[in-house]
Amino acid sequence: MTARLILAKGREKSLLRRHPWIFSGAVARLEGQASSGETIDVCDSHGNWLARAAWSPSSQIRARAWSWQQDEAVDTEFFVRRLTTAQRLRDWLAQRDNLDSYRLIAGESDGLPGITIDRFGNFLVLQLLSAGAEYQRATLITALQRCYPSCAIYDRSDVSVRKKEGLPLTSGVVLGDMPPALLPITEHGMKLLVDIQTGHKTGYYLDQRDSRLATRRYAEGGRVLNCFSYTGGFAVSALMGNCQQVISVDTSQAALDVARQNVELNHLDLSKAEFVRDDVFKLLRRYREEGEQFDLIVMDPPKFVENKNQLAGACRGYKDINMLAIQLLKPGGTLLTFSCSGLMPTDLFQKIIADAALDAQRDVQFIEQFRQSADHPVIASYPEGLYLKGFACRVL
């Protein structure tokens, strides 16, 4: 018999609005036995059925909803339906932009909480981030085999968030061939090398695709500083936008080496590209002391906020780094600045930039706003799915 999770009185409101998370404070009791990740029924305090969910006793998010239909089983057919729907929604984007790589499953926003799947050509790279996702691993893989019989499957469930679910970190080949050390993909006319096995996230930041394209509009004829450059996607785009020079800065020499290869792969002028291994905060201060100036600065740092307790410190970090960037820009120059921290609200990020401009004693105009690309949708009932935000700022 399926175990039932009974909510405390009055704690069903978010589920009635189809928000997929049930926090520990909303739980009254679990009736019956359920192992970690097992599918359970969720009911209100009166016993009325609300959702079918995955049980996660080790996490503050005690359950994640799979389905709002009482007669829908969480089985292979369930995952096939979700995958088919998600693929149909990506097909138009892939065809419009001539993409061979995109996010196929964006977790909760595609009805599969705790599951991320990115497609790079004929490689499917999956991250199972919750107890429920891990419990359904074999079923999901069976569904993937049915929907994508020609694709290899690689696991990148090696992210620390799994520890919150009581899960070990895993990675490696699930099915088919081992991906090459560097796999070329195509994005808006660029060829980019992706490290599926050990690269950031599932191998690349697909969510910044639209922002990389936008870089070309601001780069023409200018001197560009690409901060936290990783493997140089923004730098390649700036060169395709006919910039005069682009300096890519990262702490990883391996990433910078791939960035150089990406410039060469696209037959761009390597003499216009410089690759600097350094700490961005320290380098920006040194550039300020040396009187360096740029026409365009791309500021795309890693996540500064892992939990709410870190938000105040993250605000200081974002303010400091954007203040330095603003000081280094010529009058009329542009700052493309981003935050991938889901706990950083867009309006707060905008305020931080405004405060950074005040400290830099410069005026700033917000001229364009960015978010994650369309293959990273945000379902209306789960606003937390919007994690990437950015602005194009003209510095006066």
Secondary structure, DSSP 8 states (H G I E B T S, - for coil): ---EEEE-TT--HHHHTT--EEEGGGEEEEES---TT-EEEEE-TT--EEEEEEE-TTSSEEEEEEES-TT---SHHHHHHHHHHHHHHHHHHHHHHT-SEEEEEEGGGGT-TTEEEEEETTEEEEEE-SHHHHHTHHHHHHHHHHH-TT-EEEE----GGGGGGT-----EEEES----SSEEEEETTEEEEE-TTTSSTTSS-GGGHHHHHHHHHHHTTSEEEEES-TT-HHHHHHHHTT-SEEEEEES-HHHHHHHHHHHHHTT--GGGEEEEES-HHHHHHHHHHHT--EEEEEE------SSGGGHHHHHHHHHHHHHHHHHHEEEEEEEEEEE--TTS-HHHHHHHHHHHHHHHT--EEEEEEEE--TTS---TT-GGG---EEEEEEE-
